[in-house]
Amino acid sequence: MRKFTLKPAALYIITGMLTLLLGGGCLLCRLYLSSMEILMYVLIAIFIAIWFILGFLLLPMYFRRTVIFLSPTEITLHTGIIFLRRSQIKLSSAQYVTRISAPLSGFSGFNFLVIHALGGSLILPFLSISDCDELERAIGAVICGEEPQK
């Protein structure tokens, strides 16, 4: 059984973008709502609270708790923030695999695999390129009827 984790670079990029977005919101509040001080300070406090909760609590917890296991017969995704969820697909029921890669995905970790199976699909998020290639080869080998490499 092989264990895959999410690429931490994706967490850093998402947190950085969240910081820029909410910092811009604080700056706009300061520029345009200076005449209404109470509203300005309330909105800035809300933006800072959202930034702290998402950037330092929920997103790191999600990235730490999400794990993908690949066995010779099935693939399992353990994920969740507050409630943990386990999604499982037998490799024999997989029909095809879709790979979604963003520009600069080797650096950013924005590689996703979508495994389509009988009656559903499973999204494997934020994989490194090597992990994405390995999972895609293993699942593709089972779909084509070949023996997966270990």
C-alpha positions, -999 to 999 in steps of 0.1 A, spaced: 0 0 0 15 34 -11 7 66 8 4 100 -10 1 134 7 -8 168 -7 20 191 -20 26 219 6 34 244 -21 -3 246 -30 -11 255 6 15 283 6 1 297 -27 -35 296 -16 -26 312 17 -6 339 -1 -35 346 -25 -58 348 5 -35 373 22 -34 395 -9 -71 394 -14 -81 401 22 -52 426 26 -66 444 -4 -100 444 12 -86 460 43 -68 486 22 -100 494 3 -119 497 36 -93 521 49 -93 542 17 -130 545 11 -147 541 45 -125 565 65 -155 588 70 -175 559 86 -149 547 112 -171 522 130 -180 504 98 -144 505 86 -130 490 117 -157 463 118 -150 453 82 -112 453 88 -117 431 119 -139 407 99 -113 405 71 -85 398 96 -106 371 114 -114 354 80 -77 355 71 -67 340 104 -93 313 105 -88 302 69 -51 308 65 -38 295 98 -65 270 110 -87 254 84 -65 252 53 -34 237 71 -57 213 89 -72 202 56 -37 197 40 -24 178 70 -54 155 73 -58 146 36 -41 114 26 -44 91 -4 -37 54 -2 -32 32 -33 -34 -5 -29 -33 -31 -57 -71 -34 -55 -84 0 -45 -77 37 -40 -88 55 -8 -90 92 0 -91 102 37 -100 139 40 -119 164 61 -115 193 85 -140 188 113 -156 156 101 -133 131 86 -145 114 54 -132 83 36 -139 78 -1 -130 46 -17 -130 32 -53 -121 -3 -64 -96 0 -93 -115 -27 -111 -145 -5 -114 -126 26 -127 -136 35 -163 -112 63 -171 -90 89 -154 -89 127 -161 -59 147 -153 -62 184 -146 -30 204 -144 -27 242 -140 1 262 -156 33 259 -135 18 228 -118 53 213 -112 60 242 -89 25 249 -75 11 215 -70 -22 223 -87 -25 188 -102 -57 169 -98 -68 134 -109 -105 126 -114 -112 89 -113 -145 81 -130 -160 48 -120 -193 30 -121 -218 53 -104 -194 81 -93 -161 98 -94 -133 106 -70 -112 138 -71 -76 135 -59 -65 171 -52 -31 190 -50 -8 162 -61 29 167 -71 37 158 -107 55 126 -97 26 114 -75 1 123 -102 21 104 -128 24 74 -106 -13 73 -97 -23 78 -133 0 50 -145 -12 26 -118 -49 33 -125 -44 32 -163 -27 -1 -161 -56 -16 -142 -81 -1 -166 -62 -15 -196 -60 -49 -180 -23 -49 -173 -6 -59 -141 2 -27 -121 38 -20 -113 48 -19 -77 
